[in-house]
Amino acid sequence: MRIYIGSDHAGYELKQHLVSWLRQQGHEVVDAGPAVYDAADDYPPFVLRAAEGVAKDPEALGIVLGGSGNGEQIAANKVKGVRSALVWSTETARLAREHNNANVISIGARMHSLEEATGFVEVFLNTPYSGEERHSRRIRMLSDYETTGQLPPLP
């Protein structure tokens, strides 16, 4: 599987670890940066490139990393076609795929150990979307809103 990954300085060490681990697992990794540690860098240039990669490559998934993961998730979700979930447990990683068909996850590198974060990624990558109609309906509502700007009707 092709995995796009991007971070900022706070997620740099975790990104480097995950790039290596993902390649060892046989995945093709597209590293959107940063290429070197810079304590003053900003996440949008790297995260938006990773998210755009996923949006243009429907068979791919993405990982974005920062201190808390919040800003990175917000940035990734600005890219049309991206469904990014902030993951903080194996259960949220599983549900991001199973219920939301998330194609990007965001992890707070300052919130978790390398082992925990790697476990979240492993669960995310190995969990299929359930395809249940109720979940598909909700995803369609969001996609339609993203495209048209029209709110879904109230029940």
N, C-alpha and C positions, 0 to 999 in steps of 0.2 A: 504494500500500500504506500501511496505517496503521502507524506506528512509535511505540511508547512509549519514552521516554527519561528517565532519572533519574541523578543523580550526587550527589556531595558537593563540598565546596570544592576538593579535589584534582582532581576531574574537571570542574569548572565551565567552564574555558576550552575544553576539548575538547567539552563538551556544547554550548556556545554555537556553536562552529564546526560541529558535526555537525547541529544543528537547522537552521542556515542551508543547509548543503550538501544535506541531505535534502530540504528544501523546493524547492531549485533543481532537484533530480532529479525533482520531481513527487510526492513522498510527502506524505501527511498526517501531521504530527508532533504527538504529544500529549506535551507537556513537563511531566513530573511534578516538576520543580524540581531544584535551588533556583532561585528567580527572581532572586536577587542573591547576590553572593559574600559568604560569611561564613566566615572561617577557623576558626571554632569549631563549625560545624555537624556533624551526624552523618548518615551515609548511610542508615540504615534507613528514616526517614520518606519519603524520595524514591524509593529503590530499590524498596521494597515496593509503593508506589503504581504505579510503572511495571510491575512484575511482575504485580500484580493486574490491571492493564489488559490485559495480554497474556493472562492466564488466562481473563478474561471475554470476550475477543475473539479467537476461534480463528483468524481470518484474519490477525491482526496479528503483528508481531514486535517485539522489544524490545532495547534497548541500555542497559546500566548501566555506570557509570564511577566510578572512584575512583583513588587513588594507585597501588595494585598491581592492583586488580580482584578480589583474593581475597575480601575481606569482602563486596563487592557481589555476587559470584557466590553466595556462601553464603546471603546474605539472599534473593536472588531465588529460589534453590532451595527456600526454606522455603514458598513459595507453591504450593499444590497445582495441578498441571497445568503448572508451569513446568519446562523443561529448559534450564538456563543453562550455558553453556560459557565458561570462561576462554580468551580468544583472545590469542595472542601472535605469530601469523604468519598469512600468507595461507593456508597449508596447514591450520592449526588452525581457521581461519574456515570453510574449505571443508568440512573433515571434520565440523565441528559440525553443519552442515546435512545434508550428504550421508549420513552414517552415523548420527547421533544425532537428527536432526530437531529440533535445538535451536531453541527459539523465542525465546530471549534470549541475547545475548552480553554478556560482561563484558570490559572493556578497562582496563588500568592506564595511566592518563593520564601518569603519571610515568615510564613505561617506554618510551614510543614518541613519535615526532614526530606532529604533526597529520596529515602526509601518510601516514605508515605506518598510523595508526589509521583514517583515512578509507579507505584501501585494504582494511583488514580488514573494515570495514562493507560496502563495495561487494561484496566477494567473498561475504560472508555473505548479503546480500540477493539476490544473483544466482545462488546455488547452490540447486538444488532438492534435496529429499530423494530418495534413490535408490529407496526403497520396497522394497529387497531384503528377502526374508523373514527372513534372519538378523538384520538390524537391527530390523525390525519386531517380531520375537519378543523381542528384548532390551528394547525400549522397552515392550512389553506387560508384561514381567516387572516392570519398575520401576513402571509405572502401577498394576499389580495390588497390588504391595507398598505403594505410597502410599495406596491405597484401603483395603486389608484389613489391613495389618500382617503378613501371612503371608509368610514367606520362600519363595522359589521352591524347588522340589525340587532336590536335588543330582543331577548327571548320573549 
